Amino acid sequence: MPAIESLPHDVFVQIALALGPADLITLACTNRALHRLVWCDQLWIEKIGCDFGDRGLVLDLLAEAGVDIAEHVDARADLVPWQLPDPREAGSGGSRDAGFGVQCYRARFQRVYPVSNDAHVCYARDAEAVLDQVKLALRDEQSSSDDAHAEAARRLVLVQEYFPASAECYYLWALICYMRSALRPALALLTISHGIDSGFAPAQELLATVQATVDSARGAGGAAPLLDARCSGPSSQLAAAMALAFQRLDRDRDGVLGTPELAAMVKLTNGQPVPIAAIAQMIQAFGGQMRTTSGRRCAGWDLDALTRFYVAQTIQDPDETRQDLAKLGFDPRTLRLHPARAV
């Protein structure tokens, strides 16, 4: 049987990550080769992510959802750093202090497992208060802005610093992503939450909702997908259908769906007319002042606005999008224009 230090590096790392910190340090005392392998800065940084959560992954997923808080988090002096500094920025010698990785791990460990029980109780009380504030903010529709989502996400980072095994933190991050129609990041964060506590009901419910939406949007049962692989934009089939639908809806061929044309589209898909005020809100939400083919500007939607509307609707209810496409003359499964039907 080969000695542990002679195993492939990737295999050794997986073994090391599965060991407790005390066992890992004991292993380092065995011989010089293991001492060198164990006291690798990058190993301890990876172990932080393994034992206490991968903050970098969370920040990347939030950024994908349009909530970029990495700069704010990096600027906080009260948060333990989770990444190695760039050697080029570590001084004139271009090297970092030896043992930086284990220092970061030790600091992180002391946050999660404070020596004083009073400190733990204090942290728990503060974390509970922050979680309550975040939940209240997310329930308030008026607070569902970019700034509000960023503030909520930042507050959750502070909670996760002390309580990395909080399924609720990952659930609330996922909820922020879902509210921003970012399905892939929401699904990834909910998967982490489920792994921490598979019995946490709110995460279970949202996971089922997001997964069902993703499956339907990607074309479950052999149907053509509505969204791309990241579930953030139109599939090629939906983009092609939108181009054809736009041509058919643009009655005056001016390159813009104005108020009358949008009203006709909504009446066709909904089965009844809607007030002009509602059409104006739709124009404001997805379009605006558009330039026609003749150079004139008018309020309405261009092809991009029409596509963005249906992507947003698909993220909320893929079945409704397929129903709308059927009413617009498309096969709801293949998304191809039905030759025998007209808009």
KOLRO-825357 format. One line per field, with one value per residue (C-alpha): residue number from 1; chain; x, y, z. Coordinates in nm, 3 decimals, decimal comma, padded with zeros to 5 digits. Each point is the difference from the previous one (the first is absolute). Layout:
N
num: NUM  ...
chaine: A  ...
X: X  ...
Y: Y  ...
Z: Z  ...
END
This chain:
343
num: 1  2  3  4  5  6  7  8  9  10  11  12  13  14  15  16  17  18  19  20  21  22  23  24  25  26  27  28  29  30  31  32  33  34  35  36  37  38  39  40  41  42  43  44  45  46  47  48  49  50  51  52  53  54  55  56  57  58  59  60  61  62  63  64  65  66  67  68  69  70  71  72  73  74  75  76  77  78  79  80  81  82  83  84  85  86  87  88  89  90  91  92  93  94  95  96  97  98  99  100  101  102  103  104  105  106  107  108  109  110  111  112  113  114  115  116  117  118  119  120  121  122  123  124  125  126  127  128  129  130  131  132  133  134  135  136  137  138  139  140  141  142  143  144  145  146  147  148  149  150  151  152  153  154  155  156  157  158  159  160  161  162  163  164  165  166  167  168  169  170  171  172  173  174  175  176  177  178  179  180  181  182  183  184  185  186  187  188  189  190  191  192  193  194  195  196  197  198  199  200  201  202  203  204  205  206  207  208  209  210  211  212  213  214  215  216  217  218  219  220  221  222  223  224  225  226  227  228  229  230  231  232  233  234  235  236  237  238  239  240  241  242  243  244  245  246  247  248  249  250  251  252  253  254  255  256  257  258  259  260  261  262  263  264  265  266  267  268  269  270  271  272  273  274  275  276  277  278  279  280  281  282  283  284  285  286  287  288  289  290  291  292  293  294  295  296  297  298  299  300  301  302  303  304  305  306  307  308  309  310  311  312  313  314  315  316  317  318  319  320  321  322  323  324  325  326  327  328  329  330  331  332  333  334  335  336  337  338  339  340  341  342  343
chaine: A  A  A  A  A  A  A  A  A  A  A  A  A  A  A  A  A  A  A  A  A  A  A  A  A  A  A  A  A  A  A  A  A  A  A  A  A  A  A  A  A  A  A  A  A  A  A  A  A  A  A  A  A  A  A  A  A  A  A  A  A  A  A  A  A  A  A  A  A  A  A  A  A  A  A  A  A  A  A  A  A  A  A  A  A  A  A  A  A  A  A  A  A  A  A  A  A  A  A  A  A  A  A  A  A  A  A  A  A  A  A  A  A  A  A  A  A  A  A  A  A  A  A  A  A  A  A  A  A  A  A  A  A  A  A  A  A  A  A  A  A  A  A  A  A  A  A  A  A  A  A  A  A  A  A  A  A  A  A  A  A  A  A  A  A  A  A  A  A  A  A  A  A  A  A  A  A  A  A  A  A  A  A  A  A  A  A  A  A  A  A  A  A  A  A  A  A  A  A  A  A  A  A  A  A  A  A  A  A  A  A  A  A  A  A  A  A  A  A  A  A  A  A  A  A  A  A  A  A  A  A  A  A  A  A  A  A  A  A  A  A  A  A  A  A  A  A  A  A  A  A  A  A  A  A  A  A  A  A  A  A  A  A  A  A  A  A  A  A  A  A  A  A  A  A  A  A  A  A  A  A  A  A  A  A  A  A  A  A  A  A  A  A  A  A  A  A  A  A  A  A  A  A  A  A  A  A  A  A  A  A  A  A  A  A  A  A  A  A  A  A  A  A  A  A  A  A  A  A  A  A  A  A  A  A  A  A  A  A  A  A  A  A
X: 00,000  00,156  00,092  -00,249  00,258  00,058  -00,365  -00,101  -00,031  -00,372  -00,064  00,208  -00,194  -00,335  00,125  00,137  -00,326  -00,189  00,220  -00,057  00,252  00,160  00,042  00,145  00,260  00,087  00,048  00,241  00,225  00,051  00,282  00,142  -00,190  -00,336  00,101  00,059  -00,329  -00,212  00,141  -00,092  -00,187  -00,238  -00,103  -00,114  -00,185  -00,183  -00,070  -00,166  -00,245  -00,048  -00,059  -00,165  -00,147  00,136  -00,053  00,154  -00,259  -00,283  00,129  00,036  -00,357  -00,135  00,195  -00,155  -00,338  00,106  00,084  00,371  00,115  00,353  00,172  -00,200  00,074  00,371  00,016  -00,130  00,286  -00,215  -00,043  00,261  00,165  -00,073  00,238  00,376  00,142  00,159  00,377  00,061  -00,178  00,164  00,306  00,309  00,117  -00,310  -00,075  -00,260  00,052  00,039  -00,294  -00,248  -00,247  -00,004  -00,022  -00,316  -00,139  00,076  -00,169  -00,304  -00,014  00,008  -00,291  -00,213  00,111  00,074  00,164  -00,261  -00,353  -00,120  00,152  -00,179  -00,333  00,063  00,084  -00,310  -00,223  00,146  -00,031  -00,365  -00,071  00,170  -00,189  -00,331  00,093  00,091  -00,325  -00,206  00,185  -00,053  -00,373  -00,032  -00,058  00,112  00,339  00,050  00,255  00,362  00,119  -00,238  00,108  00,368  -00,049  -00,184  00,272  00,273  -00,177  -00,022  00,377  00,046  -00,230  00,173  00,337  -00,100  -00,255  00,121  -00,243  -00,305  -00,229  -00,213  00,284  00,034  -00,378  -00,027  00,284  -00,185  -00,323  00,174  00,121  -00,346  -00,159  00,245  -00,101  00,344  -00,094  00,342  00,156  -00,317  00,010  00,370  -00,052  -00,309  00,198  00,255  -00,280  -00,153  00,338  00,030  -00,354  -00,221  -00,292  -00,006  -00,351  00,030  00,304  -00,175  -00,302  00,205  00,228  -00,302  -00,135  00,331  00,078  -00,343  00,042  00,349  -00,117  -00,294  00,207  00,270  -00,255  -00,103  -00,156  00,170  -00,145  00,223  00,170  -00,120  00,316  00,372  00,226  00,043  -00,376  00,062  -00,070  -00,206  00,081  00,077  -00,348  -00,174  00,214  -00,102  -00,367  00,018  00,145  -00,287  -00,260  00,133  -00,036  -00,358  -00,092  00,163  -00,297  00,131  00,352  00,170  00,223  -00,179  -00,300  -00,193  -00,288  -00,271  00,212  00,092  -00,366  -00,092  00,269  -00,121  -00,363  00,098  00,206  -00,219  -00,335  -00,119  00,108  00,197  -00,003  00,236  00,162  00,110  00,152  00,186  00,144  00,115  00,170  00,175  00,114  00,150  00,018  -00,023  00,056  00,103  00,118  -00,208  00,139  -00,085  00,195  -00,303  00,000  -00,304  -00,083  -00,002  00,203  00,265  00,091  00,240  -00,272  -00,247  00,258  00,091  -00,367  -00,043  00,323  -00,121  -00,340  00,160  00,207  -00,321  -00,229  00,134  -00,343  -00,151  00,265  -00,076  -00,372  00,067  00,212  -00,282  -00,239  00,257  00,000  00,287  00,017  00,051  00,233  00,221  -00,035  -00,032  -00,252  -00,310  -00,060  -00,375  -00,040  00,033  00,040
Y: 00,000  00,333  00,257  00,283  00,257  -00,186  00,015  00,234  00,354  00,026  -00,321  00,121  00,329  -00,181  -00,210  00,307  00,191  -00,286  00,005  00,221  00,281  -00,174  -00,325  00,190  00,170  -00,338  -00,141  00,283  -00,118  -00,342  00,089  00,288  -00,084  00,007  00,313  00,177  -00,126  00,085  00,347  00,114  00,331  -00,094  -00,321  00,192  00,257  -00,286  -00,153  00,325  -00,038  -00,370  00,043  00,342  00,069  00,145  00,375  00,054  -00,232  00,185  00,338  -00,131  -00,135  00,327  00,194  -00,221  00,110  00,365  00,044  00,077  00,051  -00,143  00,339  00,093  -00,334  00,017  00,349  -00,111  -00,031  -00,199  -00,295  -00,277  -00,012  -00,319  00,043  00,018  00,343  00,053  -00,058  00,309  00,209  -00,165  00,225  00,075  -00,360  -00,126  -00,272  -00,054  -00,088  -00,371  -00,146  00,260  -00,276  -00,162  00,344  00,070  -00,341  00,057  00,341  -00,146  -00,291  00,240  00,196  -00,312  -00,161  00,284  -00,092  00,190  -00,136  00,353  00,111  -00,281  00,101  00,362  -00,097  -00,220  00,280  00,246  -00,252  -00,066  00,374  00,044  -00,293  00,149  00,337  -00,159  -00,200  00,310  00,196  -00,272  -00,015  00,373  00,038  00,364  -00,120  -00,237  00,226  -00,057  00,188  -00,187  -00,337  00,094  00,115  -00,322  -00,212  00,188  -00,049  -00,373  -00,014  00,127  -00,273  -00,272  00,114  -00,132  -00,266  -00,173  -00,289  00,227  -00,143  00,313  00,225  -00,193  -00,012  00,378  00,054  -00,235  00,191  00,324  -00,168  -00,140  00,341  00,130  -00,279  -00,163  -00,368  -00,165  00,185  -00,056  -00,373  -00,025  00,180  -00,206  -00,317  00,114  00,084  -00,344  -00,164  00,179  -00,074  -00,210  00,057  00,380  00,046  00,346  -00,114  -00,323  00,188  00,252  -00,275  -00,190  00,317  00,098  -00,355  -00,038  00,333  -00,093  -00,341  00,152  00,286  -00,240  -00,213  -00,291  -00,293  00,072  00,349  00,271  00,206  00,353  00,120  -00,042  -00,227  00,267  00,062  00,371  00,064  -00,141  -00,333  00,011  -00,141  00,268  00,275  -00,121  -00,016  00,354  00,132  -00,152  00,111  00,355  00,013  -00,121  00,237  00,305  00,080  00,332  -00,141  00,291  -00,218  00,093  -00,155  00,309  00,025  -00,125  -00,297  -00,097  00,033  -00,236  -00,249  00,002  -00,040  -00,297  -00,175  00,086  -00,034  00,344  00,362  00,180  00,370  00,230  00,082  -00,363  00,014  00,315  -00,183  -00,285  00,245  00,168  -00,332  -00,157  00,267  00,375  00,255  -00,202  00,120  -00,125  -00,098  00,350  00,165  00,109  -00,072  -00,149  -00,188  -00,374  -00,318  -00,108  -00,365  00,002  00,131  -00,264  -00,273  00,131  00,004  -00,364  -00,104  00,168  -00,165  -00,339  00,024  00,052  -00,235  -00,197  -00,151  00,346  00,081  -00,319  00,082  00,350  -00,139  -00,237  00,297  00,182  -00,285  -00,219  -00,363  00,027  -00,304  00,060  00,385  -00,014  00,211  -00,198  00,056  -00,037  00,271  00,376  00,269
Z: 00,000  -00,104  00,265  00,028  -00,105  -00,327  -00,104  -00,286  00,133  -00,074  00,195  00,294  00,006  00,014  00,293  00,177  -00,044  00,163  00,311  00,301  00,056  00,300  -00,194  -00,295  00,219  00,157  -00,349  -00,078  00,286  -00,160  -00,240  -00,202  -00,317  00,176  00,191  -00,330  -00,148  00,305  00,059  -00,348  00,015  -00,280  00,178  00,309  -00,211  -00,174  00,341  00,108  -00,287  00,074  00,375  00,015  -00,342  -00,323  00,023  -00,344  -00,156  00,175  -00,119  -00,357  00,000  00,138  -00,264  -00,268  00,134  -00,024  00,369  -00,001  00,358  -00,026  00,023  00,309  00,168  -00,082  00,150  00,340  00,248  00,245  -00,237  -00,007  -00,346  -00,190  -00,290  -00,032  -00,080  -00,336  00,037  -00,213  00,266  00,302  00,010  -00,197  00,029  -00,180  00,258  00,270  00,364  00,063  00,187  -00,124  -00,092  00,342  00,163  -00,201  00,095  00,368  -00,006  -00,176  00,246  00,296  -00,149  -00,031  00,326  00,244  00,329  00,199  00,006  00,071  -00,330  -00,184  00,156  -00,097  -00,359  -00,019  00,125  -00,250  -00,285  00,082  -00,002  -00,338  -00,152  00,120  -00,154  -00,331  -00,016  00,073  -00,268  -00,262  00,080  -00,069  -00,374  00,017  00,121  -00,294  -00,168  -00,093  00,308  00,231  -00,136  00,032  00,359  00,091  -00,163  00,188  00,333  -00,066  -00,057  00,357  00,133  -00,201  00,135  00,343  -00,099  -00,319  00,047  -00,023  -00,266  00,036  -00,121  -00,324  -00,037  00,033  -00,248  -00,235  00,056  -00,100  -00,320  -00,071  00,053  -00,262  -00,241  00,024  00,006  -00,030  00,298  00,203  -00,073  00,093  00,333  00,081  -00,065  00,261  00,244  -00,056  00,062  00,334  00,117  -00,227  00,237  -00,023  -00,140  -00,165  -00,198  -00,097  -00,133  -00,197  -00,133  -00,132  -00,164  -00,160  -00,114  -00,161  -00,177  -00,121  -00,124  -00,187  -00,141  -00,119  -00,181  00,219  -00,183  -00,330  -00,047  -00,145  00,270  00,069  00,177  -00,058  00,206  00,271  00,016  -00,038  -00,368  -00,288  -00,158  -00,372  -00,064  00,208  -00,158  -00,346  00,103  00,142  -00,327  -00,197  00,254  -00,009  -00,379  00,023  00,285  -00,161  -00,223  -00,132  -00,057  00,176  00,221  00,324  00,174  00,100  00,245  -00,243  -00,110  00,356  00,101  -00,284  00,112  00,361  -00,106  -00,217  00,266  00,300  -00,172  00,105  -00,038  00,270  00,096  -00,186  00,334  00,029  -00,349  00,101  00,301  -00,222  -00,233  00,289  00,152  -00,313  -00,269  -00,020  -00,272  -00,307  -00,339  -00,294  -00,338  -00,125  00,280  00,201  00,375  00,170  00,320  -00,040  -00,027  -00,244  -00,055  00,296  00,232  -00,119  00,059  00,347  00,095  -00,094  00,169  00,321  -00,032  -00,067  00,317  00,197  -00,196  -00,301  -00,070  -00,049  -00,259  -00,191  00,014  -00,134  -00,282  -00,094  -00,025  -00,211  -00,249  00,121  00,101  00,380  00,005  -00,301  00,003  -00,377  -00,187  -00,087  -00,374  00,034  00,265  -00,010  00,263
END
